[in-house]
Amino acid sequence: MKRRLVVWVLVLVCLGAVRARADAPAPRDIWPQATAAIDAGDIDGAMAAYRRAYRTRASSFGMIAMALTSAPCGRLWLSEAELRRSLSG
């Protein structure tokens, strides 16, 4: 009985995690927003979009770092850890 309850709790937790992941936008849907913000000179808007992309897929960090430092109105971080902190929260 107790084992069955534990299995059901695990199933519900897993289904909740899958649903939360499905509701998150794909990074490819966020990039156009970030690019438009950078082109408009809105670095704060771009950072918000990149933050969403990083939270969705942390492996996009390299592309985000390159985009932020190569834009005409971009920013430069001297510490990778500091940029990761900026994107995390």
N, CA, C and O atoms as a MOPAC input file, in Angstrom:
PM7 MOZYME 1SCF
protein

 N      0.82100 1    -1.18500 1     0.00000 1
 C      0.00000 1     0.00000 1     0.00000 1
 C      0.87200 1     1.25900 1     0.00000 1
 O      0.64400 1     2.18800 1    -0.77400 1
 N      1.86500 1     1.26800 1     0.87600 1
 C      2.74800 1     2.42200 1     0.97700 1
 C      3.57800 1     2.58500 1    -0.30200 1
 O      3.83000 1     3.69700 1    -0.76500 1
 N      3.98900 1     1.45700 1    -0.84500 1
 C      4.77600 1     1.48300 1    -2.07000 1
 C      3.95300 1     2.04200 1    -3.23100 1
 O      4.46500 1     2.81100 1    -4.04500 1
 N      2.70500 1     1.66200 1    -3.30200 1
 C      1.82200 1     2.14700 1    -4.35400 1
 C      1.63600 1     3.66300 1    -4.24600 1
 O      1.59800 1     4.35600 1    -5.26200 1
 N      1.52100 1     4.16900 1    -3.03800 1
 C      1.37000 1     5.59800 1    -2.80800 1
 C      2.62900 1     6.34400 1    -3.27200 1
 O      2.53700 1     7.39800 1    -3.90100 1
 N      3.78500 1     5.79400 1    -2.95900 1
 C      5.04400 1     6.42100 1    -3.37000 1
 C      5.14200 1     6.46100 1    -4.89200 1
 O      5.57400 1     7.46400 1    -5.45900 1
 N      4.74500 1     5.37900 1    -5.55200 1
 C      4.78100 1     5.33400 1    -7.01300 1
 C      3.85400 1     6.39800 1    -7.59100 1
 O      4.23200 1     7.09200 1    -8.53500 1
 N      2.66300 1     6.53700 1    -7.05100 1
 C      1.71800 1     7.54900 1    -7.55100 1
 C      2.24700 1     8.96500 1    -7.34300 1
 O      2.08700 1     9.82300 1    -8.21100 1
 N      2.85900 1     9.20200 1    -6.22500 1
 C      3.42700 1    10.53200 1    -5.97200 1
 C      4.53500 1    10.82700 1    -6.98900 1
 O      4.59900 1    11.92800 1    -7.53500 1
 N      5.39700 1     9.85300 1    -7.23900 1
 C      6.46400 1    10.04300 1    -8.22200 1
 C      5.90800 1    10.28700 1    -9.62100 1
 O      6.41900 1    11.13200 1   -10.35600 1
 N      4.87900 1     9.56100 1    -9.98400 1
 C      4.26000 1     9.74800 1   -11.29900 1
 C      3.69300 1    11.16000 1   -11.41500 1
 O      3.88300 1    11.82000 1   -12.43600 1
 N      3.01100 1    11.62100 1   -10.39800 1
 C      2.42600 1    12.96200 1   -10.44000 1
 C      3.50300 1    14.04700 1   -10.50200 1
 O      3.35000 1    15.04200 1   -11.21000 1
 N      4.57800 1    13.85100 1    -9.76700 1
 C      5.68200 1    14.81600 1    -9.80900 1
 C      6.30000 1    14.84700 1   -11.20000 1
 O      6.57500 1    15.92400 1   -11.73000 1
 N      6.51900 1    13.69500 1   -11.78900 1
 C      7.10900 1    13.63100 1   -13.13200 1
 C      6.19100 1    14.26400 1   -14.17200 1
 O      6.65800 1    14.98500 1   -15.05300 1
 N      4.90700 1    14.00400 1   -14.07800 1
 C      3.96800 1    14.60000 1   -15.02700 1
 C      3.93400 1    16.11600 1   -14.87800 1
 O      3.81400 1    16.83500 1   -15.87100 1
 N      4.03700 1    16.60000 1   -13.65900 1
 C      4.07600 1    18.04000 1   -13.43400 1
 C      5.31800 1    18.66300 1   -14.04600 1
 O      5.24600 1    19.74700 1   -14.62500 1
 N      6.44600 1    17.99600 1   -13.92500 1
 C      7.69500 1    18.49600 1   -14.50200 1
 C      7.63300 1    18.50500 1   -16.02200 1
 O      8.12300 1    19.43600 1   -16.66100 1
 N      7.03700 1    17.47700 1   -16.60100 1
 C      6.90700 1    17.40400 1   -18.06200 1
 C      5.99300 1    18.52000 1   -18.55200 1
 O      6.28200 1    19.16100 1   -19.56300 1
 N      4.91300 1    18.75200 1   -17.85700 1
 C      3.98800 1    19.81000 1   -18.26800 1
 C      4.64600 1    21.18400 1   -18.15400 1
 O      4.47700 1    22.02200 1   -19.04000 1
 N      5.38800 1    21.42400 1   -17.08100 1
 C      6.07300 1    22.70200 1   -16.91400 1
 C      7.09100 1    22.91000 1   -18.03100 1
 O      7.24400 1    24.02400 1   -18.53200 1
 N      7.78000 1    21.85600 1   -18.41900 1
 C      8.76600 1    21.94400 1   -19.50200 1
 C      8.07400 1    22.21100 1   -20.83800 1
 O      8.58800 1    22.96400 1   -21.66500 1
 N      6.92300 1    21.60400 1   -21.04700 1
 C      6.19000 1    21.80600 1   -22.29400 1
 C      5.65600 1    23.23100 1   -22.40300 1
 O      5.52500 1    23.75500 1   -23.50900 1
 N      5.35000 1    23.85800 1   -21.28600 1
 C      4.83500 1    25.22700 1   -21.29700 1
 C      5.92500 1    26.25600 1   -21.53700 1
 O      5.62600 1    27.38300 1   -21.93200 1
 N      7.17100 1    25.90100 1   -21.31000 1
 C      8.28400 1    26.84000 1   -21.48900 1
 C      8.52800 1    27.05200 1   -22.98300 1
 O      8.51500 1    26.09600 1   -23.75900 1
 N      8.74900 1    28.29700 1   -23.38200 1
 C      8.99700 1    28.55000 1   -24.80700 1
 C     10.35700 1    28.00300 1   -25.22700 1
 O     11.29700 1    27.97100 1   -24.43300 1
 N     10.44700 1    27.58200 1   -26.45600 1
 C     11.71800 1    27.08400 1   -26.98600 1
 C     12.65200 1    28.26900 1   -27.21600 1
 O     12.19300 1    29.35400 1   -27.57500 1
 N     13.94900 1    28.07700 1   -27.01500 1
 C     14.88400 1    29.18100 1   -27.25300 1
 C     14.77800 1    29.76600 1   -28.65500 1
 O     14.98500 1    30.96600 1   -28.83500 1
 N     14.46200 1    28.94500 1   -29.65000 1
 C     14.34600 1    29.47200 1   -31.01700 1
 C     13.19100 1    30.46500 1   -31.14500 1
 O     13.18400 1    31.29200 1   -32.05700 1
 N     12.20800 1    30.38800 1   -30.23100 1
 C     11.11100 1    31.34700 1   -30.23300 1
 C     11.49300 1    32.63800 1   -29.51100 1
 O     10.86900 1    33.67800 1   -29.72300 1
 N     12.50600 1    32.57200 1   -28.67000 1
 C     12.92700 1    33.72600 1   -27.88100 1
 C     13.97600 1    34.54900 1   -28.61700 1
 O     14.03900 1    35.76500 1   -28.43200 1
 N     14.80800 1    33.91000 1   -29.45400 1
 C     15.89400 1    34.61300 1   -30.14100 1
 C     15.42500 1    35.80500 1   -30.95600 1
 O     16.06700 1    36.85300 1   -30.89400 1
 N     14.32600 1    35.70600 1   -31.72800 1
 C     13.89100 1    36.88800 1   -32.48800 1
 C     13.56700 1    38.08700 1   -31.59200 1
 O     13.82700 1    39.23200 1   -31.96200 1
 N     12.99700 1    37.81600 1   -30.41000 1
 C     12.70300 1    38.91000 1   -29.48200 1
 C     13.99100 1    39.56400 1   -29.01100 1
 O     14.08100 1    40.79000 1   -28.94800 1
 N     14.96900 1    38.76700 1   -28.68400 1
 C     16.24900 1    39.28700 1   -28.20700 1
 C     16.96000 1    40.05900 1   -29.31300 1
 O     17.52400 1    41.12500 1   -29.06700 1
 N     16.93300 1    39.52900 1   -30.50900 1
 C     17.59000 1    40.19700 1   -31.63600 1
 C     16.92900 1    41.53700 1   -31.93700 1
 O     17.61500 1    42.52800 1   -32.18900 1
 N     15.60600 1    41.57000 1   -31.91100 1
 C     14.89100 1    42.82500 1   -32.15200 1
 C     15.21700 1    43.85300 1   -31.07200 1
 O     15.37100 1    45.03900 1   -31.36700 1
 N     15.32100 1    43.40500 1   -29.83100 1
 C     15.65000 1    44.32100 1   -28.73300 1
 C     17.06300 1    44.87300 1   -28.89500 1
 O     17.28600 1    46.06800 1   -28.69800 1
 N     18.01300 1    44.01900 1   -29.24900 1
 C     19.39500 1    44.46100 1   -29.46400 1
 C     19.44600 1    45.46600 1   -30.61300 1
 O     20.10400 1    46.50100 1   -30.50500 1
 N     18.74900 1    45.16200 1   -31.72000 1
 C     18.75000 1    46.06000 1   -32.87800 1
 C     18.14800 1    47.41500 1   -32.53600 1
 O     18.54900 1    48.43700 1   -33.09100 1
 N     17.17700 1    47.41900 1   -31.61500 1
 C     16.53200 1    48.67100 1   -31.20600 1
 C     17.33500 1    49.40200 1   -30.12800 1
 O     16.97300 1    50.51100 1   -29.73400 1
 N     18.41100 1    48.79400 1   -29.65500 1
 C     19.22600 1    49.41700 1   -28.61600 1
 C     18.69600 1    49.19900 1   -27.21200 1
 O     19.13000 1    49.86200 1   -26.27000 1
 N     17.75600 1    48.26900 1   -27.06600 1
 C     17.14700 1    47.97800 1   -25.76100 1
 C     17.87400 1    46.80300 1   -25.11200 1
 O     17.43000 1    45.65900 1   -25.21700 1
 N     18.97200 1    47.08200 1   -24.45400 1
 C     19.78000 1    46.01100 1   -23.86000 1
 C     19.04400 1    45.32900 1   -22.71600 1
 O     19.21400 1    44.12800 1   -22.50100 1
 N     18.22300 1    46.08200 1   -21.97500 1
 C     17.47100 1    45.46300 1   -20.87300 1
 C     16.42000 1    44.48700 1   -21.40500 1
 O     16.21200 1    43.42400 1   -20.82000 1
 N     15.76700 1    44.83500 1   -22.49300 1
 C     14.80700 1    43.92100 1   -23.12200 1
 C     15.49000 1    42.68300 1   -23.66600 1
 O     14.96400 1    41.57400 1   -23.57400 1
 N     16.67100 1    42.88700 1   -24.23700 1
 C     17.43500 1    41.75000 1   -24.74900 1
 C     17.86300 1    40.84200 1   -23.60800 1
 O     17.78900 1    39.61800 1   -23.72200 1
 N     18.31200 1    41.43900 1   -22.50500 1
 C     18.72100 1    40.62600 1   -21.35000 1
 C     17.54800 1    39.81000 1   -20.81900 1
 O     17.72100 1    38.65400 1   -20.43300 1
 N     16.35900 1    40.40000 1   -20.79800 1
 C     15.17600 1    39.66100 1   -20.32800 1
 C     14.90200 1    38.46800 1   -21.24100 1
 O     14.59700 1    37.37700 1   -20.75800 1
 N     15.00700 1    38.66500 1   -22.54600 1
 C     14.77300 1    37.56700 1   -23.49100 1
 C     15.86800 1    36.50400 1   -23.36100 1
 O     15.57600 1    35.30800 1   -23.37200 1
 N     17.11900 1    36.93500 1   -23.24000 1
 C     18.21000 1    35.97700 1   -23.08100 1
 C     18.09600 1    35.22000 1   -21.75700 1
 O     18.46100 1    34.04800 1   -21.67300 1
 N     17.59400 1    35.88800 1   -20.73900 1
 C     17.37900 1    35.22000 1   -19.44700 1
 C     16.38700 1    34.06600 1   -19.61900 1
 O     16.61300 1    32.96800 1   -19.11200 1
 N     15.29300 1    34.32100 1   -20.33500 1
 C     14.29800 1    33.26300 1   -20.58600 1
 C     14.92000 1    32.12000 1   -21.38900 1
 O     14.67700 1    30.94800 1   -21.09900 1
 N     15.71800 1    32.46200 1   -22.39000 1
 C     16.36200 1    31.42200 1   -23.20500 1
 C     17.32900 1    30.60000 1   -22.36700 1
 O     17.38300 1    29.37800 1   -22.50500 1
 N     18.09800 1    31.26100 1   -21.49500 1
 C     19.07100 1    30.55400 1   -20.66600 1
 C     18.38200 1    29.63800 1   -19.66000 1
 O     18.84600 1    28.52700 1   -19.40800 1
 N     17.27700 1    30.10300 1   -19.08800 1
 C     16.54200 1    29.26500 1   -18.13400 1
 C     15.93400 1    28.05400 1   -18.82500 1
 O     15.83000 1    26.97900 1   -18.23400 1
 N     15.53500 1    28.23100 1   -20.08000 1
 C     14.95100 1    27.12600 1   -20.83500 1
 C     16.01400 1    26.11700 1   -21.24200 1
 O     15.81400 1    24.90700 1   -21.13000 1
 N     17.14800 1    26.62600 1   -21.71700 1
 C     18.21800 1    25.74000 1   -22.17600 1
 C     19.56700 1    26.35900 1   -21.83000 1
 O     20.03500 1    27.27200 1   -22.51100 1
 N     20.17900 1    25.86200 1   -20.78100 1
 C     21.45400 1    26.40900 1   -20.31100 1
 C     22.57400 1    26.22600 1   -21.33200 1
 O     23.57000 1    26.94800 1   -21.29300 1
 N     22.42100 1    25.27900 1   -22.23200 1
 C     23.46100 1    25.04200 1   -23.23400 1
 C     23.55200 1    26.17900 1   -24.25900 1
 O     24.48100 1    26.20900 1   -25.06600 1
 N     22.59800 1    27.10800 1   -24.23200 1
 C     22.64100 1    28.24500 1   -25.15200 1
 C     23.52300 1    29.37500 1   -24.61700 1
 O     23.56200 1    30.45600 1   -25.20500 1
 N     24.22700 1    29.13700 1   -23.51500 1
 C     25.04300 1    30.16800 1   -22.88300 1
 C     26.07200 1    30.77300 1   -23.83200 1
 O     26.22300 1    31.99400 1   -23.87100 1
 N     26.76800 1    29.95900 1   -24.58300 1
 C     27.80100 1    30.45700 1   -25.49000 1
 C     27.24400 1    31.40000 1   -26.54200 1
 O     27.83300 1    32.44400 1   -26.82200 1
 N     26.11000 1    31.03400 1   -27.12400 1
 C     25.49100 1    31.89400 1   -28.13000 1
 C     25.02300 1    33.20900 1   -27.51600 1
 O     25.13500 1    34.26600 1   -28.13700 1
 N     24.50000 1    33.13800 1   -26.29900 1
 C     24.04200 1    34.34900 1   -25.61500 1
 C     25.22100 1    35.26600 1   -25.32100 1
 O     25.14600 1    36.47100 1   -25.56100 1
 N     26.30100 1    34.70500 1   -24.80700 1
 C     27.48800 1    35.50400 1   -24.49400 1
 C     28.03600 1    36.17400 1   -25.75000 1
 O     28.42600 1    37.34100 1   -25.70900 1
 N     28.06800 1    35.45200 1   -26.85400 1
 C     28.56600 1    36.01400 1   -28.11000 1
 C     27.64700 1    37.13500 1   -28.60000 1
 O     28.12300 1    38.17900 1   -29.04800 1
 N     26.35000 1    36.92100 1   -28.51600 1
 C     25.40300 1    37.93700 1   -28.98400 1
 C     25.48600 1    39.20800 1   -28.14700 1
 O     25.42400 1    40.31500 1   -28.68300 1
 N     25.62500 1    39.04800 1   -26.84100 1
 C     25.68000 1    40.22400 1   -25.96400 1
 C     26.95500 1    41.03400 1   -26.15400 1
 O     26.92600 1    42.26100 1   -26.05900 1
 N     28.04600 1    40.38200 1   -26.41500 1
 C     29.31100 1    41.10900 1   -26.53700 1
 C     29.56500 1    41.63100 1   -27.93800 1
 O     30.38900 1    42.52800 1   -28.10900 1
 N     28.89200 1    41.10600 1   -28.93800 1
 C     29.15800 1    41.54000 1   -30.31100 1
 C     28.18400 1    42.59600 1   -30.81100 1
 O     28.42000 1    43.19600 1   -31.86000 1
 N     27.11000 1    42.83600 1   -30.09700 1
 C     26.13600 1    43.83900 1   -30.52300 1
 C     26.69000 1    45.24300 1   -30.29300 1
 O     27.48000 1    45.45600 1   -29.37300 1
 N     26.28200 1    46.19100 1   -31.11900 1
 C     26.77500 1    47.57000 1   -30.94900 1
 C     26.43700 1    48.17400 1   -29.59000 1
 O     27.18300 1    49.00600 1   -29.07300 1
 N     25.32000 1    47.75600 1   -29.01500 1
 C     24.92800 1    48.29700 1   -27.70100 1
 C     25.03200 1    47.22100 1   -26.62700 1
 O     24.34600 1    47.28700 1   -25.60700 1
 N     25.88000 1    46.24500 1   -26.85500 1
 C     25.98300 1    45.11600 1   -25.93400 1
 C     26.71000 1    45.45300 1   -24.64800 1
 O     27.05800 1    46.60400 1   -24.38700 1
 N     26.92500 1    44.43300 1   -23.86600 1
 C     27.65800 1    44.53600 1   -22.60700 1
 C     28.78500 1    43.51400 1   -22.61700 1
 O     28.75600 1    42.54200 1   -23.37300 1
 N     29.75800 1    43.74500 1   -21.78100 1
 C     30.88800 1    42.83000 1   -21.68700 1
 C     31.08100 1    42.44400 1   -20.23100 1
 O     31.18500 1    43.30800 1   -19.36000 1
 N     31.12700 1    41.15400 1   -19.97000 1
 C     31.39200 1    40.65000 1   -18.62900 1
 C     32.80300 1    40.09400 1   -18.61500 1
 O     33.20300 1    39.36500 1   -19.52300 1
 N     33.53900 1    40.43300 1   -17.60200 1
 C     34.90000 1    39.92300 1   -17.49000 1
 C     34.93400 1    38.57600 1   -16.79500 1
 O     35.96400 1    37.90200 1   -16.78900 1
 N     33.82600 1    38.18500 1   -16.21600 1
 C     33.73200 1    36.92200 1   -15.50600 1
 C     32.56300 1    36.10900 1   -16.06200 1
 O     31.42500 1    36.57800 1   -16.10400 1
 N     32.86400 1    34.89900 1   -16.48100 1
 C     31.80900 1    34.00800 1   -16.97500 1
 C     30.77200 1    33.74400 1   -15.88500 1
 O     29.57300 1    33.68700 1   -16.15800 1
 N     31.23900 1    33.58600 1   -14.66100 1
 C     30.32900 1    33.31900 1   -13.54200 1
 C     29.37600 1    34.49100 1   -13.32100 1
 O     28.20400 1    34.29100 1   -13.00300 1
 N     29.87900 1    35.71100 1   -13.48900 1
 C     29.02400 1    36.89100 1   -13.30000 1
 C     27.94300 1    36.95700 1   -14.38400 1
 O     26.80100 1    37.30800 1   -14.09000 1
 N     28.28100 1    36.62900 1   -15.61100 1
 C     27.28300 1    36.60100 1   -16.68500 1
 C     26.25800 1    35.51300 1   -16.40100 1
 O     25.06100 1    35.73700 1   -16.57800 1
 N     26.69600 1    34.36100 1   -15.97200 1
 C     25.74200 1    33.28700 1   -15.62400 1
 C     24.79800 1    33.72700 1   -14.51300 1
 O     23.60600 1    33.42300 1   -14.55100 1
 N     25.33400 1    34.45000 1   -13.51500 1
 C     24.47900 1    34.97500 1   -12.43600 1
 C     23.47500 1    35.98500 1   -12.97700 1
 O     22.31500 1    35.99000 1   -12.56500 1
 N     23.91000 1    36.82900 1   -13.88700 1
 C     23.01800 1    37.82300 1   -14.48600 1
 C     21.88300 1    37.15200 1   -15.24800 1
 O     20.74200 1    37.61400 1   -15.21400 1
 N     22.19900 1    36.07200 1   -15.93000 1
 C     21.18200 1    35.36900 1   -16.70300 1
 C     20.28000 1    34.51000 1   -15.82800 1
 O     19.13800 1    34.23400 1   -16.19700 1
 N     20.77500 1    34.08700 1   -14.68300 1
 C     19.98900 1    33.21500 1   -13.80900 1
 C     18.91700 1    33.97800 1   -13.04500 1
 O     17.86600 1    33.42000 1   -12.73100 1
 N     19.16100 1    35.20300 1   -12.75400 1
 C     18.13600 1    35.85600 1   -11.94700 1
 C     18.25500 1    37.29300 1   -11.89600 1
 O     17.44700 1    37.95600 1   -11.24500 1

